[in-house]
Amino acid sequence: MRKVLILGCSHSLGSFKPHNEKKEYFASKDGWWSFVDVIKKDKKYVYAGAGLGWMFWSQLIFDKVIDIKDYDFCIIQNTHPGRLTVFKRNWYKHMSVEYLANNTKWHAFTGEFLEKYCLVSQNSIMMSQILNSYVNKPGLIGKINIFKYIKYKIENYINEQSTLRFCLHIEESPTRHLVSFVHQHWFLDTLKKNKIPIYIINYGNKEKFSNAVTLNCNNCIKSLSSFRTHRQGHLTIEGNKQVGNLVNQELSRYVN
């Protein structure tokens, strides 16, 4: 039985229902991955939560929460670049795990968990190691001073309560995207070195990746607005079924 690593943000948590025109609530643990037939019989390991992105996925490897060699391939639901969600030291000891139907191991990072264990400052060691490994990479020379500046900012936010304040501090800064860029390439390179195939589902963006296969689902996902809880909301279970079918069509071209 194959092992599939599935990474995403809140759009991969599960299904939602509308509460009113502007609010929603979590309705079920049926994510789009529940409806991808080609991986139905595989063991699925889902890590999903609000605001998660390349920085956190790198931390999964760095903190040895996962051993990338254990998986046959990885599916990433990629929303917006530049997410800076990072957890404080030993966060994984408090991580919740649930075993769902269809061989799914579900690691959900809820708002309550984020409030308690999210802290950017603890990431300075990982950031330093990643930056040092990339200092001589073509295209990054000249940007390293910006990364050092961000590292300095992180170390000086030790007393802040959560990642949110830090993210707001550099929300409009180009450094936000540069930091995410470095983690993205480090993560993808790590999987490539271990010969782990990567399949990426873009949600609302047109990013392309040299070390991964981008599944052609973006335009179709954009058209699913009628299946959202509200204009900026998450998908209902019917919407996740639609995404699951789209992903299945595309993924079937590469995975039997």
Order of alpha helices (4+ residues) and beta strands (2+ residues): beta-beta-beta-beta-alpha-beta-beta-beta-alpha-alpha-alpha-alpha-alpha-beta-beta-alpha-alpha
